[in-house]
Amino acid sequence: MAKVSGTASQPLAGQPPSKIVAVHVSYRSRAMERGTLPPWPSYFLKPPTTLAASGDPVRRPPGCELLAFEGEVALIIGRRATRVTPETAWDHVGWVTAANDFGVYDLRYADKGSNVRSKGIDGFTPLGPELLDARAIDPARVRLRTWVNGDLVQDAVSGEALLFGFADIVADMSRLTTLEPGDVILTGTPTGSTVVAPGDVVEVEVTAGERSTGRLRSPVAEADYALTPPGAMPKADDAQRDAAYGEGGSRGVRQEQAKWDEVVEAVQAVAVATLASQLKKRGYDSVTLDGLRSTRPGATMAGFARTVRYVPYREDLFKARGGGFNAQKQAIEQVRPGEILVIEARGDPTAGTVGDILALRAQVRGAAGIVTDGAIRDAAALSGLAIPVYHGAVHPAVLGRRHVPWETNVTVACAGVTIQPGDILAGDADGVIVIPRDIAREVAADAAEQELQEAFIAEQVAAGAAVNGLYPLGAKWRPAYESWLKERDGT
């Protein structure tokens, strides 16, 4: 059993493909999902540079949200095929393996069906990890399975599920285009494909009887490059979300996003001190980011963490990783609306970790704020931004004096607190706190109730009441509080 080469452009050692042919729709379930049964296969081409090996990360381009996988059976041509018949076409297939036809729906609009931008991105066609000899398998009994984070999401057997058999596809394609040895044909995907995000892992396996390709493993990550004009830029609308997620998918995405927007709004509506009290009641004592001050102490902040980690300066490492589109700039370009850029700088106050231009760029991209346990530069300019920047110090030196921007979207330690991507942060004049997502809604609700009680208590204290039994609110004062609430609400 042969292995797929680790060389991205060569699925077989010494035999780079002249082309990768992909079938638009060939599984009955997929066609029915789309509401039409095509009378013949239709195709698009993918560049050989899209090939990747098992274990290679698939990187979602900057600005894209709709990266979707498609587990597929890949045929690799072993013998030249020109105008072959369906009866002889299988003789021209050398090997069968697992494939994943990744694409970003955010760029489909730009090429009107050719998929050049959406599916022609480097690394978007993983193959492998092993090749099955086509002579040793029954093409009607090839099973395709796909898992996302360990959950089975696609499962189909070729002879039972395909609209067009493998031999039919080879014969049809060869009528007008010669298939050369090493060429790859992606034979389509069944239902179950959907959107994945950085941190997810997609695995595809093709089996035929007792033979298996093994699992083709594709971890999803953020891209480490910039995507800038000129040229089409990513954009997503409800139609593309429906296509990417499946029928009603965009509605579900909107509902899920609205749910979390409500949570963040609820968090931002209460004081950080109140949140700290509620977290303390739940046993969380290590969630306040100590020693930070804000460029806008009168502003409040809440959002999801987007992280970047700096490591101590070392000459060779800074030369390799500090310049160009480094991790700092990658993080800025990855920030999405409502996120907070969190920088781990080991509390070093002797070099800036962010300045005016990059902070402005984060604001333009919709960031809710920036938090760093290191120093900031251009303090006056940062104070003029709409977003708050929480920082440990102010220093004029550039980051290269003390730091190497190292990696993004990882767990970081900022101001003595462990913060994971996606955690909820809140900030105000008292400082910054991190709230685990799974308890954020209940914490915010209880904090709102606490602040109502404290507003009532403050009124009573101002009127001369003693705090004993009143603060915290005791049973004696509970009826008065309930009456106060009704009067306040007009009920």
Buried (B, 14 or more C-beta within 10 A) or exposed (E): EBBBBBEBBBBBEEBBBBBBBBBBBBBBBBBEBBEEEBEEBEBBBBBBBBBBBBEBBBBBBBBBBBBBBBBBBBBBBBEEBEEBEBEEBBBBBBBBBBBBBBBBBBBBBBBEEEBBBBBBBBBBBBBBBBBBBBEEBEBBEBBBBBBBEEEEBBBBBBBEBBBBBBBBBBBBBBEEBBBBBBBBBBBBBBBBBBBBEBEBBBBBBBBBEEBBBBBBBBBBBBBBBBBEEEEBBBEBEEEBBBBBBBEEBBEEBEEEEEEBEEBBEBBBBBBBBBBBBBBEEEEBEEBBBEBBBBBBBEBBBBBBBBBBBBBEBEEEEBEEBBEEEBBBBBBBBBBEEBBBBBBBBBBBBEBBBBBBEBBBBBBEBEBBBBBBBBBBBBBEBBBEBEBBBBBBBBBEEBBBBBBBBBBBBEEBEBBEBEBBBBBBBBBBBBBBBBBBBEBBBEBBBBBBEBBBBBEBBEEBBEEEBEEEEBBEBEEEBEEBBEEBEEEEEEE
